Structures are given as C-alpha cells and as structure tokens.
Amino acid sequence: MIPFNSRTETFFGVLNKRIEPFERQRLGNELRPSMPISILFQLVHDDLPTLDVIPAALSDFVVANLCKSSPVIEITNAAAHGAFNHLACDWDWTVLSKLELDCLRWPKVVPLGTVVGLFKSGSEEIPCYTPVGDQQCALLGVLLAERELSLNIATGSQISLISPQLEFGEYQTRPFFDGKFLKTITHIPAGRSLNALIRLFLELAENEQVARVDPWDYIAQCVAEVNETDLNVNLAFFDSAVGSSGSITNIREDNLFIGHLFMAAFKNMTDNYYGCAMRLSRDSRWCKIVFSGGLAHKLLLLRTMICRKFQVSYRLSYSKEDTLIGLLGKFTKDEVEIIMDESNFIETKKYLDAELDEIISGKAKFFTVNEAEQRLENMIKKHEDHL
C-alpha cells in the first residue's frame, strides 16, 4: 500500500473513499489494490511521465502491435480493469472523472469476435481477434451451463454461476459470453493454504536434506482413515473472500495428526464453498457441481465431502486445457487455422518414414557406439576445412 500525496492515507484508501457503494456495484464489486484502475490511480497522481497514454492489457498491446493498429478491448477483458460500467456496457466515465483518470486515452470497448487488424507474414494476412477474459474462457472450456455451479480448486479457488441477466449482490459480477453474466467469488483459500501446512511438516525433512516426495498420496490415505474430527482449521492464512486470519484450534494430544488436520482443512474448504455458494444464490439455483483445477481432480475425498454438503451430483472438467478449449469453442472450423512450417515438417516426416522402412525391411545397417563415433570423426576430418 503506497501512501497518497498527503502521506496520511494510501492511494487505494483514497480511491475507495471517492467511489460510492452503488458505483462499486456497477463496476463489478471487486476493487482491489492489484487491479489496473488502482495502479493507474497511483501512477497518474504520483509519477506517470505523460497523460497521453492508452491503458492497455498486455494481450491487447501485443495484438495491436502485431497488427500495427490502436488497441481496443473486448468486454470480458475490460471488466477486469475495475473501471467497466456493467449497466452502460462501457467505461464508467463518472468514476474515471472522480479519480481524474478520464484524461487517459481509454481503448474502445468492442464485442467478442471483433477483428483488431491483420498480421502480415510474407504474402499472408492473418486476422487477429480481440483477446478475452481468462476466467470466462476457462469456464467456457469446462462447458459450464446454467444451473451448474463451477468450483475451480487449485492454488487458489473460485466459485461461479452463470446468470442470464445482470445481477448484483455479495459477489463479483463479470460479463460472460452470449449476453450472459457470471456471478463469482474468487480468492477462496485452497492449495496455497494447504501448501502452508505441508511446508510446516516438510521443514525438518528439508533441513536434514531428505529427498522431497509428493505428499498428497500419504495425506489422502491418512484422511481416509479418519471418520470425523473435532480439530478446527481456518485456512484464511491470507486476505481472502472468507477472512484474513487463519487458525488451528481445539488441539489435543489425540487429534494433532496429519489425518485429522487435513480432514479439518477439507471440512473448512467445504464450508467455505457452501457459504460462498449461498451468497451467489440464496435459493440454491444449481443442480450439479462442475469441478476443475488440479486439486479438484486429485482429491476424490474433497469432492465427495463437497457434494455431500451440497447434496448434488458432480462432473469433472473434460480437459486440463480448459482455457484453450474455451477459446477454440468461440470460433468455427473456418475461422481456425493451424499453421506450421510445411516444408520442414514434410521433409522431416519423409526422412523418418524412410529410416523406419529400412528397419522394418531389414535393410538398415547397425553400428556399435564406437563405430558410430569413428564414422563421425572421419566425417569431421573430411569436412573440417569447410567448418
């Protein structure tokens, strides 16, 4: 947190005071110090060398430079800046004026599928489309449908629900595709907090330089042997959607074991997800859970505990490449082209096919390692004047 000019408040604190609660809602209800609007507010009031700049996401900047055009931005990416008015479907010029950011050259907000320009490669002209929001693209890749509750559990975790219309509440609101919206809550403790516990147990072994192994199989085995525990774990070891003060309580001599600890941690995760889900929809507008992310795929017991709490069935995401599948899903087969160096590919394929044919037909000559090294040495000597 960097101090404001008065040095008595932080930039983010001043920004928060200037934005009214109803304005925060229409911005998506997720202002954070790390968001572009917060960083730009600090730069404009502190050390930005010129105001004649275009705030552009890295992906939009790259595409614009490839096409030698001015940056534009698609709706799902614009919303991630913290300055997007979901009601007007454009930048929130009222808020930008309050923050004295309206002097910047904000890029035009465009719909999905807009061609930014053409990238010229030799005689070829390749159309480049606007980049889209990472989370939205990933949820598209898991084929999330209405009334399915998405639970992405990895280093961090998020819970999301598609809404056919714009709604605001105790959650973040984000544009989705096809005129729909996401109700989502991010920064729910998951792998990062669990890794803090694992780090504690591995510290002594690492100090003794014992080779580290993946502990999850052993953890899963220990937890499976515990039917229930009265040990309590709060995984909010960092600023999160469920607090910022973690703890381990009700410790006794007979429950301070790996199985009990991680059973309590999984129970805390389950309770957190259920509480966040109720914030998304008080009337439980979901019929199934869709799990994605590395931890969700790895930990069957965690999935089982969550489904038991929610009393619904679940399915796993179909691929680990959710975002790529989602991106490809927004284009037709006529709009997607896989480009490779045809000449090198075909030449290499012919060479390898010929080698394989020689081996299969018995015509191939085999050499020992020493013979191969001698042949290589002879070739070097023969051509050393040209090397």
Buried (B, 14 or more C-beta within 10 A) or exposed (E): EEBBEEEEBBBBEBBBEEBEEEBBBBBBBBBEBEBBBBBBBBBBBEEEEEEEBBBBBEBBBBBBEBBEBBBBBBBBBBBBBBBBBBEEBBBBBBBBEBBEBBEBEBBEBBEBEEEBBBBEEEEEEEEBBBBBBBBBBBBBBBBBEEEBBBBBBBEBBBBBBBBEEBBBEEBBBBBBBEEBBBBBBBBBBBBBBBEBBBEEEBEEEEEEEEEEEEBBEEBBEBBEEBEEBEBBBBBBBBEBBBBEEBEBEEEEEEBEBBBBBBBBBBBBBBBBBEBBBEBBBEEBBBEBBBBBBBBBBBBEBBBEBBBEBBEBEBEBBEEEEBBEBBBBEBEEEEEEEEEEEEEEEEEEEEEEEEEEEEEEEEEEEEEEEEEEEEEEEEEEEEEEEEE
